[in-house]
């Protein structure tokens, strides 16, 4: 079975050299792996959260599509599409919204950052916060779960969203799967070796810093931009420190080992910064020259890009359409001609249930254990001074939505349960990460039975 990898690119800007080295180039190389089934999409619904300029969004969609194809993405080999061309995605977003807990979304980094900024300014906590910003982790979950991606390459600041997609998918499975795993649990893929390029001023290359190197500008503009790279004041003939020069870091991202060794030696021997910049220009021009020509050819024929994306959408919908039909069936949105099952409530199965058990320690403190229906211990609480507090906590756990549970995994292959900002219980230790995730799911399922 192939590993399915899914990558989305938000269409709010023009790709630059840092995007190419850090995301586009490694993703294209990965897409050529025979054991990988790759999905690449233009996240234009996500763009609406960040940008309200229709012309900018339209231009960005065109530029990003042309960039990926010009850089070598094989649209025949992968599934390459626009998010907005897949109507099943917003429908799935609503299905997932109906099972996603508000408490889960309250913890999303982007929303919390917006609230914190408002509080610092003395504003209403939700001032300027749209429902798009608040609930876009659910849209991201739909992007991932629609195609049951196994791995999602993301930066470290996006790991939380993949974890949220996994939590929402597992909740949906629990409620509607009837024993079947409708959604695969996705995993965040962090590429530690991916280059993070410095910009002209040495800070991370970013449009917000206005320090980017254009990806497909003309050779003349590329050379002019490279000439503005900040260097130290050492004169020609004076040794330069390659490890303290961001120009060297840029060169390193595109050079062969032999080219890099020669460049390092020449800098140590006193190579002039002007000559060093010329070498960087020649290296980048050789790397990007052919792709630049393909890019401008594609930009001049937007109809060809449209045809490619429509073909990709048709390919994606071959997966999405039947899968959404299965999900609609699972939640009860069924055709009236299908078999109508009895609406009478099913009798509860007899037998043991999950339960809390409180006890007193020798030092006079009180604790509780939480057991699954089969007797497996899932939690051991931290000490309480008052048995009434245990009763209040266990009652709160039994009554609240399991999606609102805050579970935190640690490096010891254990997890902790937090309530109202306090750690209240610990899990046993598990042999590996997979067993830990399975135990967290068992805990959610066991607590859910208490509310039934």
C-alpha positions as CSV (number, residue, x, y, z in Angstrom):
1,X,0.0,0.0,0.0
2,X,1.3,3.4,-0.9
3,X,1.8,6.2,1.6
4,X,-0.5,9.1,0.8
5,X,1.1,12.5,1.4
6,X,-0.9,15.7,1.1
7,X,0.5,19.3,0.9
8,X,-1.5,22.6,0.6
9,X,-0.2,26.0,-0.5
10,X,-2.1,29.1,0.6
11,X,-2.6,31.4,-2.3
12,X,-1.9,34.8,-0.8
13,X,1.5,35.7,-2.3
14,X,4.2,35.2,-4.9
15,X,6.6,32.4,-4.3
16,X,10.2,33.4,-3.6
17,X,13.6,31.6,-3.4
18,X,13.0,30.6,0.2
19,X,9.6,28.9,-0.6
20,X,11.4,27.1,-3.4
21,X,14.2,25.7,-1.3
22,X,12.2,25.1,1.8
23,X,9.0,23.6,0.4
24,X,8.6,23.4,-3.3
25,X,11.8,21.6,-4.3
26,X,11.8,18.9,-1.6
27,X,8.1,18.2,-2.2
28,X,8.6,17.7,-5.9
29,X,11.5,15.4,-5.2
30,X,9.4,13.4,-2.7
31,X,6.6,13.1,-5.3
32,X,8.8,11.0,-7.5
33,X,9.0,8.2,-5.0
34,X,7.2,5.2,-6.4
35,X,5.8,4.2,-3.0
36,X,4.1,7.6,-2.5
37,X,0.7,8.8,-3.6
38,X,1.0,12.6,-3.6
39,X,-1.8,15.2,-3.4
40,X,-0.9,18.9,-3.9
41,X,-3.5,21.6,-3.8
42,X,-3.9,25.3,-3.9
43,X,-5.5,26.3,-0.6
44,X,-7.6,29.2,-2.0
45,X,-10.4,28.8,0.6
46,X,-7.8,29.3,3.3
47,X,-6.6,32.4,1.5
48,X,-9.9,34.1,2.0
49,X,-9.2,34.1,5.8
50,X,-6.0,36.1,5.3
51,X,-6.8,38.3,2.3
52,X,-9.8,40.3,1.1
53,X,-8.3,41.4,-2.2
54,X,-9.9,39.3,-5.0
55,X,-7.2,40.4,-7.5
56,X,-4.4,39.4,-5.3
57,X,-5.9,36.0,-4.6
58,X,-6.6,35.3,-8.3
59,X,-3.0,36.4,-9.3
60,X,-1.5,34.3,-6.5
61,X,-3.4,31.2,-7.6
62,X,-2.1,31.7,-11.1
63,X,1.5,32.3,-10.0
64,X,1.7,29.4,-7.5
65,X,0.2,26.9,-10.0
66,X,2.7,28.0,-12.6
67,X,5.5,27.8,-10.1
68,X,4.8,24.2,-9.1
69,X,4.5,23.0,-12.7
70,X,7.5,25.0,-13.9
71,X,9.6,23.6,-11.1
72,X,9.0,20.1,-12.2
73,X,5.8,18.8,-10.6
74,X,4.3,16.1,-12.8
75,X,0.6,16.7,-12.9
76,X,0.1,13.2,-14.5
77,X,1.9,11.5,-11.7
78,X,0.4,13.4,-8.7
79,X,-3.1,14.8,-7.9
80,X,-2.8,18.6,-8.4
81,X,-5.9,20.6,-7.8
82,X,-7.5,23.8,-6.4
83,X,-9.3,23.4,-3.1
84,X,-12.2,25.4,-4.4
85,X,-12.8,23.0,-7.2
86,X,-13.7,20.2,-4.8
87,X,-17.2,20.9,-3.5
88,X,-17.0,17.8,-1.2
89,X,-14.4,19.6,0.9
90,X,-16.7,22.4,2.3
91,X,-19.5,19.8,2.8
92,X,-17.1,17.6,4.8
93,X,-16.0,20.7,6.7
94,X,-19.6,21.1,8.0
95,X,-19.9,17.4,8.9
96,X,-16.6,17.8,10.9
97,X,-17.7,21.1,12.4
98,X,-20.7,19.3,13.9
99,X,-18.4,17.0,15.9
100,X,-15.5,19.4,16.6
101,X,-15.6,20.8,20.2
102,X,-15.4,24.5,20.6
103,X,-13.0,23.8,23.5
104,X,-10.6,22.2,21.0
105,X,-10.8,25.2,18.6
106,X,-10.3,27.6,21.5
107,X,-6.8,26.2,21.9
108,X,-5.8,26.8,18.2
109,X,-2.6,28.9,18.1
110,X,-3.8,31.5,15.6
111,X,-7.0,32.1,17.5
112,X,-5.3,32.3,20.9
113,X,-2.7,34.7,19.4
114,X,-5.5,37.0,18.1
115,X,-7.2,37.0,21.5
116,X,-4.0,37.7,23.3
117,X,-3.3,40.7,21.1
118,X,-6.8,42.0,21.7
119,X,-6.4,41.7,25.5
120,X,-3.1,43.5,25.4
121,X,-4.7,46.4,23.5
122,X,-7.7,46.5,25.9
123,X,-10.1,45.3,23.2
124,X,-12.8,42.8,23.3
125,X,-11.0,39.4,23.1
126,X,-12.8,38.4,19.9
127,X,-12.4,41.8,18.2
128,X,-11.7,41.3,14.5
129,X,-11.9,37.5,14.8
130,X,-14.0,36.0,12.0
131,X,-15.5,32.5,12.1
132,X,-13.1,31.7,9.2
133,X,-10.1,32.4,11.5
134,X,-11.7,30.6,14.4
135,X,-12.7,27.4,12.6
136,X,-10.1,27.1,9.8
137,X,-8.5,24.2,11.7
138,X,-11.7,22.3,10.8
139,X,-11.3,23.2,7.1
140,X,-7.7,22.0,7.3
141,X,-8.9,18.8,8.9
142,X,-11.4,18.4,6.0
143,X,-8.5,18.9,3.5
144,X,-6.5,16.1,5.2
145,X,-9.3,13.7,6.0
146,X,-11.1,14.0,2.7
147,X,-8.2,12.0,1.1
148,X,-7.2,10.1,4.2
149,X,-3.6,11.3,4.0
150,X,-1.2,9.3,6.1
151,X,1.4,12.1,6.3
152,X,1.2,15.9,6.0
153,X,4.5,17.9,5.6
154,X,4.2,21.0,7.8
155,X,6.3,23.5,9.7
156,X,6.5,23.1,13.4
157,X,3.9,25.9,13.9
158,X,1.4,23.8,12.0
159,X,1.8,20.5,13.9
160,X,-1.2,21.4,16.1
161,X,-3.5,21.5,13.1
162,X,-2.6,18.0,12.1
163,X,-3.1,16.8,15.6
164,X,-6.5,18.5,15.6
165,X,-7.4,16.8,12.3
166,X,-6.5,13.4,14.0
167,X,-8.6,14.2,17.0
168,X,-11.7,15.3,15.0
169,X,-11.3,12.3,12.7
170,X,-11.2,9.9,15.7
171,X,-14.2,11.6,17.2
172,X,-16.2,11.1,13.9
173,X,-15.1,7.5,13.7
174,X,-16.3,6.9,17.3
175,X,-19.7,8.5,16.7
176,X,-20.4,7.2,13.2
177,X,-17.9,4.5,12.2
178,X,-19.9,1.6,13.6
179,X,-16.6,-0.2,14.2
180,X,-15.1,1.0,10.9
181,X,-12.2,3.5,10.7
182,X,-13.7,5.9,8.2
183,X,-10.8,8.3,8.6
184,X,-7.1,7.5,8.7
185,X,-5.2,9.1,11.6
186,X,-2.8,11.6,9.9
187,X,0.8,12.3,11.1
188,X,2.7,15.5,10.8
189,X,5.8,15.1,8.7
190,X,8.6,17.4,9.8
191,X,11.6,17.6,7.5
192,X,14.5,18.6,9.7
193,X,16.9,18.9,6.8
194,X,14.8,21.3,4.7
195,X,16.6,24.6,4.1
196,X,15.5,27.8,5.8
197,X,17.1,30.5,3.7
198,X,18.2,33.9,4.9
199,X,17.0,37.0,3.1
200,X,19.0,39.9,1.9
201,X,19.4,41.3,5.4
202,X,20.3,37.9,7.1
203,X,16.9,37.4,8.7
204,X,14.6,34.6,7.5
205,X,13.6,35.2,4.0
206,X,10.0,36.5,4.2
207,X,7.8,38.9,2.3
208,X,6.8,40.5,5.6
209,X,10.5,41.6,6.0
210,X,10.8,42.7,2.4
211,X,14.0,40.8,2.1
212,X,13.1,38.1,-0.5
213,X,14.9,37.0,-3.7
214,X,12.4,36.6,-6.5
215,X,12.2,33.1,-7.8
216,X,11.5,33.7,-11.5
217,X,12.5,37.2,-12.1
218,X,14.7,38.0,-15.1
219,X,18.4,37.3,-15.0
220,X,19.0,41.1,-14.8
221,X,16.7,41.5,-11.8
222,X,18.0,38.4,-10.1
223,X,21.6,39.8,-10.4
224,X,20.5,43.2,-9.1
225,X,18.8,41.7,-6.1
226,X,21.7,39.5,-5.2
227,X,24.0,42.6,-5.3
228,X,21.9,44.0,-2.4
229,X,22.8,41.1,0.0
230,X,24.3,42.5,3.2
231,X,27.9,41.5,3.9
232,X,30.5,42.6,6.3
233,X,33.2,45.2,5.5
234,X,36.1,42.9,4.9
235,X,38.0,43.9,1.8
236,X,39.2,41.8,-1.2
237,X,42.1,39.7,0.0
238,X,40.9,39.6,3.6
239,X,39.7,36.1,4.8
240,X,35.9,35.8,5.1
241,X,34.2,33.5,7.6
242,X,31.8,31.3,5.5
243,X,29.9,30.1,8.7
244,X,29.1,33.7,9.5
245,X,28.0,34.8,6.0
246,X,24.4,34.3,5.0
247,X,25.5,34.6,1.4
248,X,27.4,31.4,1.9
249,X,24.2,29.8,3.4
250,X,22.3,30.8,0.2
251,X,25.0,29.3,-1.9
252,X,25.1,26.1,0.2
253,X,21.3,25.4,-0.6
254,X,22.0,25.0,-4.3
255,X,25.6,23.9,-4.7
256,X,27.1,20.5,-5.1
257,X,29.5,19.3,-2.4
258,X,32.4,20.1,-4.8
259,X,31.2,23.6,-5.6
260,X,30.6,24.3,-1.9
261,X,34.1,23.1,-0.9
262,X,35.7,25.3,-3.5
263,X,33.5,28.3,-2.5
264,X,34.4,27.9,1.1
265,X,38.1,27.7,0.4
266,X,38.0,30.8,-1.8
267,X,36.2,32.8,0.8
268,X,38.8,31.8,3.4
269,X,41.5,32.8,1.0
270,X,40.0,36.3,0.6
271,X,37.5,36.1,-2.3
272,X,35.9,39.6,-2.8
273,X,32.3,39.9,-1.8
274,X,31.5,41.2,-5.3
275,X,32.9,38.1,-6.9
276,X,31.1,35.9,-4.3
277,X,27.8,37.5,-5.3
278,X,28.6,36.9,-9.0
279,X,29.2,33.2,-8.3
280,X,25.9,33.0,-6.4
281,X,24.1,34.6,-9.3
282,X,25.6,32.2,-11.8
283,X,24.7,29.2,-9.6
284,X,21.0,30.4,-9.2
285,X,20.7,31.4,-12.8
286,X,21.8,27.9,-13.9
287,X,19.4,26.3,-11.4
288,X,16.4,28.4,-12.3
289,X,16.9,29.3,-15.9
290,X,14.9,26.6,-17.6
291,X,12.2,26.7,-15.0
292,X,12.0,30.5,-15.4
293,X,11.3,30.0,-19.1
294,X,8.6,27.4,-18.4
295,X,7.1,29.6,-15.7
296,X,6.7,32.6,-18.1
297,X,5.3,30.4,-20.8
298,X,2.7,29.0,-18.4
299,X,1.8,32.5,-17.1
300,X,1.2,33.6,-20.7
301,X,-1.3,30.7,-21.3
302,X,-3.6,30.7,-18.2
303,X,-6.1,28.5,-20.2
304,X,-3.5,25.7,-20.2
305,X,-3.2,26.0,-16.4
306,X,-6.9,25.9,-16.0
307,X,-7.1,22.7,-18.1
308,X,-4.4,21.1,-15.9
309,X,-6.2,22.1,-12.7
310,X,-9.6,20.9,-13.9
311,X,-8.1,17.5,-14.8
312,X,-6.6,17.4,-11.3
313,X,-9.9,18.2,-9.8
314,X,-11.6,15.5,-11.7
315,X,-9.0,13.1,-10.5
316,X,-9.4,14.2,-6.9
317,X,-13.2,14.0,-7.1
318,X,-12.9,10.3,-8.1
319,X,-11.8,9.8,-4.5
320,X,-13.8,12.5,-2.8
321,X,-17.3,12.0,-4.3
322,X,-17.8,8.3,-3.4
323,X,-16.1,8.8,0.0
324,X,-18.4,11.7,0.9
325,X,-21.4,9.6,-0.1
326,X,-20.2,7.0,2.4
327,X,-19.9,9.7,5.1
328,X,-23.3,11.0,4.3
329,X,-24.7,7.5,4.7
330,X,-22.8,7.1,8.0
331,X,-24.3,10.3,9.6
332,X,-27.9,9.5,8.4
333,X,-28.1,11.7,5.3
334,X,-29.4,8.8,3.3
335,X,-31.6,8.4,0.2
336,X,-35.2,7.6,1.1
337,X,-35.0,4.6,-1.3
338,X,-32.3,3.0,0.8
339,X,-33.3,0.6,3.6
340,X,-34.9,2.5,6.5
341,X,-33.8,1.0,9.8
342,X,-35.9,1.1,12.9
343,X,-35.8,4.4,14.7
344,X,-36.5,2.7,18.0
345,X,-33.6,3.2,20.4
346,X,-31.3,0.3,20.7
347,X,-31.2,-1.5,24.0
348,X,-28.0,-0.9,25.9
349,X,-25.8,-3.8,26.2
350,X,-25.5,-5.3,29.6
351,X,-22.2,-5.8,31.3
352,X,-19.4,-3.8,32.9
353,X,-18.9,-0.1,32.1
354,X,-16.0,2.3,32.5
355,X,-15.8,3.6,36.0
356,X,-14.0,5.9,38.5
357,X,-12.7,4.4,41.8
358,X,-11.5,6.8,44.5
359,X,-9.3,5.9,47.4
360,X,-7.4,7.4,50.3
361,X,-3.6,7.5,50.5
362,X,-1.7,6.9,53.8
363,X,-0.8,10.6,54.0
364,X,-4.5,11.5,54.1
365,X,-4.8,12.7,50.5
366,X,-7.4,11.4,48.1
367,X,-7.0,10.0,44.5
368,X,-9.1,8.3,41.9
369,X,-8.4,5.7,39.2
370,X,-10.3,5.5,36.0
371,X,-10.8,2.1,34.5
372,X,-12.1,1.0,31.0
373,X,-15.0,-1.4,30.8
374,X,-12.5,-4.3,30.5
375,X,-10.7,-3.3,33.7
376,X,-7.7,-1.6,32.1
377,X,-6.5,1.3,34.2
378,X,-6.4,4.4,32.0
379,X,-5.7,7.2,34.6
380,X,-4.4,7.8,38.1
381,X,-5.2,11.2,39.5
382,X,-2.9,13.6,41.2
383,X,-3.6,14.0,45.0
384,X,-6.7,15.9,46.3
385,X,-7.1,17.2,49.8
386,X,-10.9,16.8,49.7
387,X,-13.0,13.8,48.5
388,X,-15.7,16.2,47.5
389,X,-13.3,17.7,44.9
390,X,-12.8,14.3,43.4
391,X,-16.6,14.0,43.0
392,X,-16.8,17.3,41.3
393,X,-14.0,16.5,38.9
394,X,-15.2,13.1,38.0
395,X,-18.7,14.5,37.4
396,X,-17.3,17.2,35.1
397,X,-15.3,14.6,33.2
398,X,-18.3,12.4,32.8
399,X,-20.6,15.2,31.5
400,X,-18.4,17.2,29.2
401,X,-17.7,16.5,25.6
402,X,-14.7,14.2,25.1
403,X,-13.5,16.5,22.3
404,X,-12.9,19.2,24.9
405,X,-10.5,16.9,26.9
406,X,-7.0,18.4,27.0
407,X,-4.5,15.5,26.8
408,X,-0.8,16.2,26.7
409,X,1.7,13.6,25.6
410,X,5.2,13.7,27.1
411,X,8.6,12.3,26.3
412,X,8.1,9.4,28.6
413,X,5.4,7.9,26.5
414,X,2.8,8.9,29.0
415,X,0.0,11.5,28.7
416,X,-1.5,13.8,31.3
417,X,-5.1,15.0,31.6
418,X,-5.7,18.7,32.2
419,X,-8.8,20.5,33.4
420,X,-9.3,24.2,33.8
421,X,-5.6,24.8,33.4
422,X,-4.5,22.2,36.0
423,X,-3.0,18.8,35.6
424,X,-5.3,16.4,37.4
425,X,-4.3,12.9,36.3
426,X,-1.6,10.8,34.6
427,X,-1.7,7.7,32.3
428,X,0.4,4.6,32.7
429,X,3.6,4.5,30.5
430,X,3.3,2.9,27.1
431,X,5.9,1.1,25.0
432,X,5.8,3.5,22.0
433,X,4.0,6.5,20.4
434,X,1.5,4.3,18.6
435,X,0.4,2.6,21.8
436,X,0.2,6.0,23.5
437,X,-2.1,7.4,20.8
438,X,-4.3,4.2,21.0
439,X,-4.5,4.7,24.8
440,X,-5.6,8.3,24.4
441,X,-8.3,7.2,22.0
442,X,-9.5,4.5,24.5
443,X,-9.7,7.1,27.2
444,X,-11.9,9.3,25.1
445,X,-14.1,6.3,24.1
446,X,-14.4,5.1,27.7
447,X,-15.4,8.6,29.0
448,X,-17.9,8.9,26.2
449,X,-19.8,5.9,27.4
450,X,-20.4,7.6,30.8
451,X,-22.5,10.3,29.0
452,X,-24.6,7.8,27.1
